[in-house]
Amino acid sequence: MTSPEPDPTWIKSSYSNSSGGNCVEVRLGTTVSVRDSKDPEGPVLTFTPREWEVFLWGVTEGEFDLPARS
């Protein structure tokens, strides 16, 4: 029997600010969890490490950028 993974620390995004702006936290472990730091008891999105890797790749490649307005 394996022991449970210790509770990893939530890491706040460097883009978050202290005035209540866009606050996102990530917790890395055997799964990757994402939550709104303003609502720590609220919903949490959970990803496999591979899903998170693909998501980050999409972000860096502009997959989620809004189209330019004309």
mmCIF file of the N, C-alpha and C atoms, coordinates in Angstrom:
data_MODEL
# 
_entry.id   MODEL 
# 
loop_
_atom_site.group_PDB 
_atom_site.id 
_atom_site.type_symbol 
_atom_site.label_atom_id 
_atom_site.label_alt_id 
_atom_site.label_comp_id 
_atom_site.label_asym_id 
_atom_site.label_entity_id 
_atom_site.label_seq_id 
_atom_site.pdbx_PDB_ins_code 
_atom_site.Cartn_x 
_atom_site.Cartn_y 
_atom_site.Cartn_z 
_atom_site.occupancy 
_atom_site.B_iso_or_equiv 
_atom_site.pdbx_formal_charge 
_atom_site.auth_seq_id 
_atom_site.auth_comp_id 
_atom_site.auth_asym_id 
_atom_site.auth_atom_id 
_atom_site.pdbx_PDB_model_num 
ATOM 1   N N  . MET A 1 1  ? 0.843   -1.186 0.000   1.00 0.00 ? 1  MET A N  1 
ATOM 2   C CA . MET A 1 1  ? 0.000   0.000  0.000   1.00 0.00 ? 1  MET A CA 1 
ATOM 3   C C  . MET A 1 1  ? 0.882   1.241  0.000   1.00 0.00 ? 1  MET A C  1 
ATOM 4   N N  . THR A 1 2  ? 0.576   2.176  -0.895  1.00 0.00 ? 2  THR A N  1 
ATOM 5   C CA . THR A 1 2  ? 1.357   3.401  -0.969  1.00 0.00 ? 2  THR A CA 1 
ATOM 6   C C  . THR A 1 2  ? 0.704   4.473  -0.103  1.00 0.00 ? 2  THR A C  1 
ATOM 7   N N  . SER A 1 3  ? 1.536   5.354  0.425   1.00 0.00 ? 3  SER A N  1 
ATOM 8   C CA . SER A 1 3  ? 0.985   6.447  1.232   1.00 0.00 ? 3  SER A CA 1 
ATOM 9   C C  . SER A 1 3  ? 0.451   7.531  0.306   1.00 0.00 ? 3  SER A C  1 
ATOM 10  N N  . PRO A 1 4  ? -0.565  8.267  0.758   1.00 0.00 ? 4  PRO A N  1 
ATOM 11  C CA . PRO A 1 4  ? -1.113  9.318  -0.090  1.00 0.00 ? 4  PRO A CA 1 
ATOM 12  C C  . PRO A 1 4  ? -0.083  10.411 -0.341  1.00 0.00 ? 4  PRO A C  1 
ATOM 13  N N  . GLU A 1 5  ? -0.223  11.058 -1.480  1.00 0.00 ? 5  GLU A N  1 
ATOM 14  C CA . GLU A 1 5  ? 0.670   12.157 -1.830  1.00 0.00 ? 5  GLU A CA 1 
ATOM 15  C C  . GLU A 1 5  ? 0.450   13.311 -0.864  1.00 0.00 ? 5  GLU A C  1 
ATOM 16  N N  . PRO A 1 6  ? 1.513   13.947 -0.375  1.00 0.00 ? 6  PRO A N  1 
ATOM 17  C CA . PRO A 1 6  ? 1.323   15.104 0.493   1.00 0.00 ? 6  PRO A CA 1 
ATOM 18  C C  . PRO A 1 6  ? 0.582   16.212 -0.258  1.00 0.00 ? 6  PRO A C  1 
ATOM 19  N N  . ASP A 1 7  ? -0.159  16.998 0.477   1.00 0.00 ? 7  ASP A N  1 
ATOM 20  C CA . ASP A 1 7  ? -0.947  18.065 -0.140  1.00 0.00 ? 7  ASP A CA 1 
ATOM 21  C C  . ASP A 1 7  ? -0.008  19.133 -0.693  1.00 0.00 ? 7  ASP A C  1 
ATOM 22  N N  . PRO A 1 8  ? 0.130   19.214 -2.016  1.00 0.00 ? 8  PRO A N  1 
ATOM 23  C CA . PRO A 1 8  ? 1.012   20.228 -2.589  1.00 0.00 ? 8  PRO A CA 1 
ATOM 24  C C  . PRO A 1 8  ? 0.467   21.640 -2.329  1.00 0.00 ? 8  PRO A C  1 
ATOM 25  N N  . THR A 1 9  ? 1.325   22.586 -2.399  1.00 0.00 ? 9  THR A N  1 
ATOM 26  C CA . THR A 1 9  ? 0.963   23.982 -2.169  1.00 0.00 ? 9  THR A CA 1 
ATOM 27  C C  . THR A 1 9  ? 0.337   24.587 -3.417  1.00 0.00 ? 9  THR A C  1 
ATOM 28  N N  . TRP A 1 10 ? -0.669  25.424 -3.196  1.00 0.00 ? 10 TRP A N  1 
ATOM 29  C CA . TRP A 1 10 ? -1.252  26.185 -4.297  1.00 0.00 ? 10 TRP A CA 1 
ATOM 30  C C  . TRP A 1 10 ? -0.298  27.315 -4.660  1.00 0.00 ? 10 TRP A C  1 
ATOM 31  N N  . ILE A 1 11 ? -0.092  27.534 -5.954  1.00 0.00 ? 11 ILE A N  1 
ATOM 32  C CA . ILE A 1 11 ? 0.810   28.568 -6.462  1.00 0.00 ? 11 ILE A CA 1 
ATOM 33  C C  . ILE A 1 11 ? -0.029  29.591 -7.209  1.00 0.00 ? 11 ILE A C  1 
ATOM 34  N N  . LYS A 1 12 ? 0.061   30.855 -6.797  1.00 0.00 ? 12 LYS A N  1 
ATOM 35  C CA . LYS A 1 12 ? -0.716  31.912 -7.453  1.00 0.00 ? 12 LYS A CA 1 
ATOM 36  C C  . LYS A 1 12 ? -0.002  32.367 -8.723  1.00 0.00 ? 12 LYS A C  1 
ATOM 37  N N  . SER A 1 13 ? -0.768  32.631 -9.758  1.00 0.00 ? 13 SER A N  1 
ATOM 38  C CA . SER A 1 13 ? -0.214  33.102 -11.017 1.00 0.00 ? 13 SER A CA 1 
ATOM 39  C C  . SER A 1 13 ? 0.534   34.415 -10.823 1.00 0.00 ? 13 SER A C  1 
ATOM 40  N N  . SER A 1 14 ? 1.628   34.579 -11.538 1.00 0.00 ? 14 SER A N  1 
ATOM 41  C CA . SER A 1 14 ? 2.372   35.835 -11.479 1.00 0.00 ? 14 SER A CA 1 
ATOM 42  C C  . SER A 1 14 ? 1.578   36.976 -12.114 1.00 0.00 ? 14 SER A C  1 
ATOM 43  N N  . TYR A 1 15 ? 0.531   36.659 -12.869 1.00 0.00 ? 15 TYR A N  1 
ATOM 44  C CA . TYR A 1 15 ? -0.318  37.675 -13.470 1.00 0.00 ? 15 TYR A CA 1 
ATOM 45  C C  . TYR A 1 15 ? -1.406  38.146 -12.507 1.00 0.00 ? 15 TYR A C  1 
ATOM 46  N N  . SER A 1 16 ? -1.587  37.457 -11.383 1.00 0.00 ? 16 SER A N  1 
ATOM 47  C CA . SER A 1 16 ? -2.561  37.869 -10.386 1.00 0.00 ? 16 SER A CA 1 
ATOM 48  C C  . SER A 1 16 ? -2.029  39.091 -9.655  1.00 0.00 ? 16 SER A C  1 
ATOM 49  N N  . ASN A 1 17 ? -2.937  39.887 -9.129  1.00 0.00 ? 17 ASN A N  1 
ATOM 50  C CA . ASN A 1 17 ? -2.494  41.063 -8.389  1.00 0.00 ? 17 ASN A CA 1 
ATOM 51  C C  . ASN A 1 17 ? -3.212  41.146 -7.050  1.00 0.00 ? 17 ASN A C  1 
ATOM 52  N N  . SER A 1 18 ? -2.731  42.020 -6.173  1.00 0.00 ? 18 SER A N  1 
ATOM 53  C CA . SER A 1 18 ? -3.272  42.120 -4.822  1.00 0.00 ? 18 SER A CA 1 
ATOM 54  C C  . SER A 1 18 ? -4.553  42.944 -4.757  1.00 0.00 ? 18 SER A C  1 
ATOM 55  N N  . SER A 1 19 ? -4.972  43.555 -5.850  1.00 0.00 ? 19 SER A N  1 
ATOM 56  C CA . SER A 1 19 ? -6.178  44.379 -5.826  1.00 0.00 ? 19 SER A CA 1 
ATOM 57  C C  . SER A 1 19 ? -7.406  43.611 -6.296  1.00 0.00 ? 19 SER A C  1 
ATOM 58  N N  . GLY A 1 20 ? -7.350  42.288 -6.248  1.00 0.00 ? 20 GLY A N  1 
ATOM 59  C CA . GLY A 1 20 ? -8.525  41.485 -6.579  1.00 0.00 ? 20 GLY A CA 1 
ATOM 60  C C  . GLY A 1 20 ? -8.689  41.187 -8.052  1.00 0.00 ? 20 GLY A C  1 
ATOM 61  N N  . GLY A 1 21 ? -7.655  41.437 -8.833  1.00 0.00 ? 21 GLY A N  1 
ATOM 62  C CA . GLY A 1 21 ? -7.728  41.149 -10.263 1.00 0.00 ? 21 GLY A CA 1 
ATOM 63  C C  . GLY A 1 21 ? -7.646  39.663 -10.557 1.00 0.00 ? 21 GLY A C  1 
ATOM 64  N N  . ASN A 1 22 ? -7.441  39.323 -11.785 1.00 0.00 ? 22 ASN A N  1 
ATOM 65  C CA . ASN A 1 22 ? -7.418  37.938 -12.277 1.00 0.00 ? 22 ASN A CA 1 
ATOM 66  C C  . ASN A 1 22 ? -6.553  37.036 -11.411 1.00 0.00 ? 22 ASN A C  1 
ATOM 67  N N  . CYS A 1 23 ? -7.185  36.303 -10.513 1.00 0.00 ? 23 CYS A N  1 
ATOM 68  C CA . CYS A 1 23 ? -6.437  35.467 -9.570  1.00 0.00 ? 23 CYS A CA 1 
ATOM 69  C C  . CYS A 1 23 ? -6.661  33.992 -9.858  1.00 0.00 ? 23 CYS A C  1 
ATOM 70  N N  . VAL A 1 24 ? -5.616  33.353 -10.323 1.00 0.00 ? 24 VAL A N  1 
ATOM 71  C CA . VAL A 1 24 ? -5.673  31.925 -10.618 1.00 0.00 ? 24 VAL A CA 1 
ATOM 72  C C  . VAL A 1 24 ? -4.551  31.252 -9.845  1.00 0.00 ? 24 VAL A C  1 
ATOM 73  N N  . GLU A 1 25 ? -4.856  30.084 -9.260  1.00 0.00 ? 25 GLU A N  1 
ATOM 74  C CA . GLU A 1 25 ? -3.848  29.304 -8.552  1.00 0.00 ? 25 GLU A CA 1 
ATOM 75  C C  . GLU A 1 25 ? -3.781  27.911 -9.157  1.00 0.00 ? 25 GLU A C  1 
ATOM 76  N N  . VAL A 1 26 ? -2.579  27.342 -9.138  1.00 0.00 ? 26 VAL A N  1 
ATOM 77  C CA . VAL A 1 26 ? -2.349  25.997 -9.668  1.00 0.00 ? 26 VAL A CA 1 
ATOM 78  C C  . VAL A 1 26 ? -1.693  25.168 -8.568  1.00 0.00 ? 26 VAL A C  1 
ATOM 79  N N  . ARG A 1 27 ? -2.076  23.898 -8.515  1.00 0.00 ? 27 ARG A N  1 
ATOM 80  C CA . ARG A 1 27 ? -1.445  22.955 -7.585  1.00 0.00 ? 27 ARG A CA 1 
ATOM 81  C C  . ARG A 1 27 ? -0.969  21.770 -8.406  1.00 0.00 ? 27 ARG A C  1 
ATOM 82  N N  . LEU A 1 28 ? 0.349   21.535 -8.351  1.00 0.00 ? 28 LEU A N  1 
ATOM 83  C CA . LEU A 1 28 ? 0.959   20.465 -9.141  1.00 0.00 ? 28 LEU A CA 1 
ATOM 84  C C  . LEU A 1 28 ? 1.201   19.253 -8.267  1.00 0.00 ? 28 LEU A C  1 
ATOM 85  N N  . GLY A 1 29 ? 0.797   18.097 -8.750  1.00 0.00 ? 29 GLY A N  1 
ATOM 86  C CA . GLY A 1 29 ? 1.002   16.837 -8.047  1.00 0.00 ? 29 GLY A CA 1 
ATOM 87  C C  . GLY A 1 29 ? 0.827   15.715 -9.043  1.00 0.00 ? 29 GLY A C  1 
ATOM 88  N N  . THR A 1 30 ? 0.223   14.614 -8.632  1.00 0.00 ? 30 THR A N  1 
ATOM 89  C CA . THR A 1 30 ? -0.057  13.539 -9.581  1.00 0.00 ? 30 THR A CA 1 
ATOM 90  C C  . THR A 1 30 ? -1.120  13.974 -10.571 1.00 0.00 ? 30 THR A C  1 
ATOM 91  N N  . THR A 1 31 ? -1.901  14.997 -10.185 1.00 0.00 ? 31 THR A N  1 
ATOM 92  C CA . THR A 1 31 ? -2.808  15.693 -11.099 1.00 0.00 ? 31 THR A CA 1 
ATOM 93  C C  . THR A 1 31 ? -2.502  17.172 -10.985 1.00 0.00 ? 31 THR A C  1 
ATOM 94  N N  . VAL A 1 32 ? -3.005  17.963 -11.915 1.00 0.00 ? 32 VAL A N  1 
ATOM 95  C CA . VAL A 1 32 ? -2.834  19.411 -11.894 1.00 0.00 ? 32 VAL A CA 1 
ATOM 96  C C  . VAL A 1 32 ? -4.201  20.015 -11.613 1.00 0.00 ? 32 VAL A C  1 
ATOM 97  N N  . SER A 1 33 ? -4.279  20.831 -10.563 1.00 0.00 ? 33 SER A N  1 
ATOM 98  C CA . SER A 1 33 ? -5.541  21.451 -10.176 1.00 0.00 ? 33 SER A CA 1 
ATOM 99  C C  . SER A 1 33 ? -5.448  22.955 -10.372 1.00 0.00 ? 33 SER A C  1 
ATOM 100 N N  . VAL A 1 34 ? -6.560  23.570 -10.780 1.00 0.00 ? 34 VAL A N  1 
ATOM 101 C CA . VAL A 1 34 ? -6.625  25.013 -11.019 1.00 0.00 ? 34 VAL A CA 1 
ATOM 102 C C  . VAL A 1 34 ? -7.865  25.548 -10.318 1.00 0.00 ? 34 VAL A C  1 
ATOM 103 N N  . ARG A 1 35 ? -7.708  26.687 -9.624  1.00 0.00 ? 35 ARG A N  1 
ATOM 104 C CA . ARG A 1 35 ? -8.852  27.297 -8.948  1.00 0.00 ? 35 ARG A CA 1 
ATOM 105 C C  . ARG A 1 35 ? -8.737  28.816 -8.969  1.00 0.00 ? 35 ARG A C  1 
ATOM 106 N N  . ASP A 1 36 ? -9.839  29.454 -8.652  1.00 0.00 ? 36 ASP A N  1 
ATOM 107 C CA . ASP A 1 36 ? -9.898  30.908 -8.489  1.00 0.00 ? 36 ASP A CA 1 
ATOM 108 C C  . ASP A 1 36 ? -9.450  31.206 -7.070  1.00 0.00 ? 36 ASP A C  1 
ATOM 109 N N  . SER A 1 37 ? -8.368  31.951 -6.894  1.00 0.00 ? 37 SER A N  1 
ATOM 110 C CA . SER A 1 37 ? -7.842  32.189 -5.551  1.00 0.00 ? 37 SER A CA 1 
ATOM 111 C C  . SER A 1 37 ? -8.777  33.042 -4.703  1.00 0.00 ? 37 SER A C  1 
ATOM 112 N N  . LYS A 1 38 ? -9.689  33.762 -5.333  1.00 0.00 ? 38 LYS A N  1 
ATOM 113 C CA . LYS A 1 38 ? -10.657 34.549 -4.573  1.00 0.00 ? 38 LYS A CA 1 
ATOM 114 C C  . LYS A 1 38 ? -11.748 33.668 -3.985  1.00 0.00 ? 38 LYS A C  1 
ATOM 115 N N  . ASP A 1 39 ? -11.850 32.413 -4.441  1.00 0.00 ? 39 ASP A N  1 
ATOM 116 C CA . ASP A 1 39 ? -12.871 31.481 -3.968  1.00 0.00 ? 39 ASP A CA 1 
ATOM 117 C C  . ASP A 1 39 ? -12.225 30.119 -3.723  1.00 0.00 ? 39 ASP A C  1 
ATOM 118 N N  . PRO A 1 40 ? -11.345 30.008 -2.710  1.00 0.00 ? 40 PRO A N  1 
ATOM 119 C CA . PRO A 1 40 ? -10.600 28.771 -2.506  1.00 0.00 ? 40 PRO A CA 1 
ATOM 120 C C  . PRO A 1 40 ? -11.468 27.558 -2.168  1.00 0.00 ? 40 PRO A C  1 
ATOM 121 N N  . GLU A 1 41 ? -12.680 27.778 -1.712  1.00 0.00 ? 41 GLU A N  1 
ATOM 122 C CA . GLU A 1 41 ? -13.583 26.666 -1.424  1.00 0.00 ? 41 GLU A CA 1 
ATOM 123 C C  . GLU A 1 41 ? -14.475 26.343 -2.626  1.00 0.00 ? 41 GLU A C  1 
ATOM 124 N N  . GLY A 1 42 ? -14.325 27.092 -3.708  1.00 0.00 ? 42 GLY A N  1 
ATOM 125 C CA . GLY A 1 42 ? -15.145 26.913 -4.896  1.00 0.00 ? 42 GLY A CA 1 
ATOM 126 C C  . GLY A 1 42 ? -14.662 25.765 -5.764  1.00 0.00 ? 42 GLY A C  1 
ATOM 127 N N  . PRO A 1 43 ? -15.169 25.704 -6.992  1.00 0.00 ? 43 PRO A N  1 
ATOM 128 C CA . PRO A 1 43 ? -14.821 24.600 -7.891  1.00 0.00 ? 43 PRO A CA 1 
ATOM 129 C C  . PRO A 1 43 ? -13.337 24.578 -8.254  1.00 0.00 ? 43 PRO A C  1 
ATOM 130 N N  . VAL A 1 44 ? -12.860 23.384 -8.536  1.00 0.00 ? 44 VAL A N  1 
ATOM 131 C CA . VAL A 1 44 ? -11.468 23.158 -8.938  1.00 0.00 ? 44 VAL A CA 1 
ATOM 132 C C  . VAL A 1 44 ? -11.481 22.361 -10.233 1.00 0.00 ? 44 VAL A C  1 
ATOM 133 N N  . LEU A 1 45 ? -10.739 22.824 -11.215 1.00 0.00 ? 45 LEU A N  1 
ATOM 134 C CA . LEU A 1 45 ? -10.546 22.068 -12.453 1.00 0.00 ? 45 LEU A CA 1 
ATOM 135 C C  . LEU A 1 45 ? -9.349  21.154 -12.250 1.00 0.00 ? 45 LEU A C  1 
ATOM 136 N N  . THR A 1 46 ? -9.468  19.910 -12.684 1.00 0.00 ? 46 THR A N  1 
ATOM 137 C CA . THR A 1 46 ? -8.386  18.945 -12.507 1.00 0.00 ? 46 THR A CA 1 
ATOM 138 C C  . THR A 1 46 ? -7.993  18.361 -13.863 1.00 0.00 ? 46 THR A C  1 
ATOM 139 N N  . PHE A 1 47 ? -6.688  18.300 -14.108 1.00 0.00 ? 47 PHE A N  1 
ATOM 140 C CA . PHE A 1 47 ? -6.138  17.815 -15.364 1.00 0.00 ? 47 PHE A CA 1 
ATOM 141 C C  . PHE A 1 47 ? -5.103  16.738 -15.086 1.00 0.00 ? 47 PHE A C  1 
ATOM 142 N N  . THR A 1 48 ? -4.905  15.850 -16.048 1.00 0.00 ? 48 THR A N  1 
ATOM 143 C CA . THR A 1 48 ? -3.753  14.963 -15.973 1.00 0.00 ? 48 THR A CA 1 
ATOM 144 C C  . THR A 1 48 ? -2.526  15.803 -16.341 1.00 0.00 ? 48 THR A C  1 
ATOM 145 N N  . PRO A 1 49 ? -1.338  15.361 -15.961 1.00 0.00 ? 49 PRO A N  1 
ATOM 146 C CA . PRO A 1 49 ? -0.143  16.116 -16.363 1.00 0.00 ? 49 PRO A CA 1 
ATOM 147 C C  . PRO A 1 49 ? -0.061  16.306 -17.884 1.00 0.00 ? 49 PRO A C  1 
ATOM 148 N N  . ARG A 1 50 ? -0.446  15.300 -18.657 1.00 0.00 ? 50 ARG A N  1 
ATOM 149 C CA . ARG A 1 50 ? -0.391  15.416 -20.123 1.00 0.00 ? 50 ARG A CA 1 
ATOM 150 C C  . ARG A 1 50 ? -1.402  16.444 -20.626 1.00 0.00 ? 50 ARG A C  1 
ATOM 151 N N  . GLU A 1 51 ? -2.618  16.431 -20.088 1.00 0.00 ? 51 GLU A N  1 
ATOM 152 C CA . GLU A 1 51 ? -3.618  17.428 -20.485 1.00 0.00 ? 51 GLU A CA 1 
ATOM 153 C C  . GLU A 1 51 ? -3.120  18.839 -20.187 1.00 0.00 ? 51 GLU A C  1 
ATOM 154 N N  . TRP A 1 52 ? -2.485  19.011 -19.035 1.00 0.00 ? 52 TRP A N  1 
ATOM 155 C CA . TRP A 1 52 ? -1.957  20.325 -18.654 1.00 0.00 ? 52 TRP A CA 1 
ATOM 156 C C  . TRP A 1 52 ? -0.843  20.754 -19.612 1.00 0.00 ? 52 TRP A C  1 
ATOM 157 N N  . GLU A 1 53 ? 0.021   19.815 -19.954 1.00 0.00 ? 53 GLU A N  1 
ATOM 158 C CA . GLU A 1 53 ? 1.112   20.096 -20.898 1.00 0.00 ? 53 GLU A CA 1 
ATOM 159 C C  . GLU A 1 53 ? 0.551   20.555 -22.248 1.00 0.00 ? 53 GLU A C  1 
ATOM 160 N N  . VAL A 1 54 ? -0.472  19.875 -22.740 1.00 0.00 ? 54 VAL A N  1 
ATOM 161 C CA . VAL A 1 54 ? -1.078  20.241 -24.021 1.00 0.00 ? 54 VAL A CA 1 
ATOM 162 C C  . VAL A 1 54 ? -1.774  21.595 -23.916 1.00 0.00 ? 54 VAL A C  1 
ATOM 163 N N  . PHE A 1 55 ? -2.452  21.857 -22.797 1.00 0.00 ? 55 PHE A N  1 
ATOM 164 C CA . PHE A 1 55 ? -3.087  23.155 -22.586 1.00 0.00 ? 55 PHE A CA 1 
ATOM 165 C C  . PHE A 1 55 ? -2.045  24.272 -22.619 1.00 0.00 ? 55 PHE A C  1 
ATOM 166 N N  . LEU A 1 56 ? -0.940  24.103 -21.880 1.00 0.00 ? 56 LEU A N  1 
ATOM 167 C CA . LEU A 1 56 ? 0.107   25.128 -21.867 1.00 0.00 ? 56 LEU A CA 1 
ATOM 168 C C  . LEU A 1 56 ? 0.699   25.330 -23.252 1.00 0.00 ? 56 LEU A C  1 
ATOM 169 N N  . TRP A 1 57 ? 0.866   24.243 -24.001 1.00 0.00 ? 57 TRP A N  1 
ATOM 170 C CA . TRP A 1 57 ? 1.368   24.366 -25.371 1.00 0.00 ? 57 TRP A CA 1 
ATOM 171 C C  . TRP A 1 57 ? 0.399   25.223 -26.186 1.00 0.00 ? 57 TRP A C  1 
ATOM 172 N N  . GLY A 1 58 ? -0.899  24.958 -26.068 1.00 0.00 ? 58 GLY A N  1 
ATOM 173 C CA . GLY A 1 58 ? -1.895  25.731 -26.796 1.00 0.00 ? 58 GLY A CA 1 
ATOM 174 C C  . GLY A 1 58 ? -1.856  27.205 -26.441 1.00 0.00 ? 58 GLY A C  1 
ATOM 175 N N  . VAL A 1 59 ? -1.660  27.505 -25.159 1.00 0.00 ? 59 VAL A N  1 
ATOM 176 C CA . VAL A 1 59 ? -1.573  28.905 -24.729 1.00 0.00 ? 59 VAL A CA 1 
ATOM 177 C C  . VAL A 1 59 ? -0.371  29.577 -25.375 1.00 0.00 ? 59 VAL A C  1 
ATOM 178 N N  . THR A 1 60 ? 0.801   28.922 -25.308 1.00 0.00 ? 60 THR A N  1 
ATOM 179 C CA . THR A 1 60 ? 2.010   29.542 -25.863 1.00 0.00 ? 60 THR A CA 1 
ATOM 180 C C  . THR A 1 60 ? 1.957   29.667 -27.381 1.00 0.00 ? 60 THR A C  1 
ATOM 181 N N  . GLU A 1 61 ? 1.186   28.801 -28.030 1.00 0.00 ? 61 GLU A N  1 
ATOM 182 C CA . GLU A 1 61 ? 1.071   28.845 -29.491 1.00 0.00 ? 61 GLU A CA 1 
ATOM 183 C C  . GLU A 1 61 ? -0.077  29.729 -29.969 1.00 0.00 ? 61 GLU A C  1 
ATOM 184 N N  . GLY A 1 62 ? -0.811  30.357 -29.045 1.00 0.00 ? 62 GLY A N  1 
ATOM 185 C CA . GLY A 1 62 ? -1.882  31.272 -29.435 1.00 0.00 ? 62 GLY A CA 1 
ATOM 186 C C  . GLY A 1 62 ? -3.194  30.600 -29.800 1.00 0.00 ? 62 GLY A C  1 
ATOM 187 N N  . GLU A 1 63 ? -3.360  29.330 -29.433 1.00 0.00 ? 63 GLU A N  1 
ATOM 188 C CA . GLU A 1 63 ? -4.577  28.592 -29.771 1.00 0.00 ? 63 GLU A CA 1 
ATOM 189 C C  . GLU A 1 63 ? -5.836  29.236 -29.205 1.00 0.00 ? 63 GLU A C  1 
ATOM 190 N N  . PHE A 1 64 ? -5.703  29.985 -28.122 1.00 0.00 ? 64 PHE A N  1 
ATOM 191 C CA . PHE A 1 64 ? -6.868  30.543 -27.453 1.00 0.00 ? 64 PHE A CA 1 
ATOM 192 C C  . PHE A 1 64 ? -6.983  32.052 -27.628 1.00 0.00 ? 64 PHE A C  1 
ATOM 193 N N  . ASP A 1 65 ? -6.139  32.637 -28.455 1.00 0.00 ? 65 ASP A N  1 
ATOM 194 C CA . ASP A 1 65 ? -6.196  34.075 -28.699 1.00 0.00 ? 65 ASP A CA 1 
ATOM 195 C C  . ASP A 1 65 ? -7.496  34.439 -29.411 1.00 0.00 ? 65 ASP A C  1 
ATOM 196 N N  . LEU A 1 66 ? -8.045  35.571 -29.027 1.00 0.00 ? 66 LEU A N  1 
ATOM 197 C CA . LEU A 1 66 ? -9.240  36.062 -29.714 1.00 0.00 ? 66 LEU A CA 1 
ATOM 198 C C  . LEU A 1 66 ? -8.847  36.583 -31.090 1.00 0.00 ? 66 LEU A C  1 
ATOM 199 N N  . PRO A 1 67 ? -9.733  36.437 -32.082 1.00 0.00 ? 67 PRO A N  1 
ATOM 200 C CA . PRO A 1 67 ? -9.413  36.974 -33.404 1.00 0.00 ? 67 PRO A CA 1 
ATOM 201 C C  . PRO A 1 67 ? -9.332  38.502 -33.352 1.00 0.00 ? 67 PRO A C  1 
ATOM 202 N N  . ALA A 1 68 ? -8.494  39.054 -34.202 1.00 0.00 ? 68 ALA A N  1 
ATOM 203 C CA . ALA A 1 68 ? -8.366  40.514 -34.264 1.00 0.00 ? 68 ALA A CA 1 
ATOM 204 C C  . ALA A 1 68 ? -9.661  41.129 -34.764 1.00 0.00 ? 68 ALA A C  1 
ATOM 205 N N  . ARG A 1 69 ? -10.031 42.253 -34.165 1.00 0.00 ? 69 ARG A N  1 
ATOM 206 C CA . ARG A 1 69 ? -11.234 42.968 -34.618 1.00 0.00 ? 69 ARG A CA 1 
ATOM 207 C C  . ARG A 1 69 ? -10.914 43.769 -35.857 1.00 0.00 ? 69 ARG A C  1 
ATOM 208 N N  . SER A 1 70 ? -11.884 43.830 -36.754 1.00 0.00 ? 70 SER A N  1 
ATOM 209 C CA . SER A 1 70 ? -11.611 44.618 -37.974 1.00 0.00 ? 70 SER A CA 1 
ATOM 210 C C  . SER A 1 70 ? -12.342 45.928 -37.933 1.00 0.00 ? 70 SER A C  1 
# 
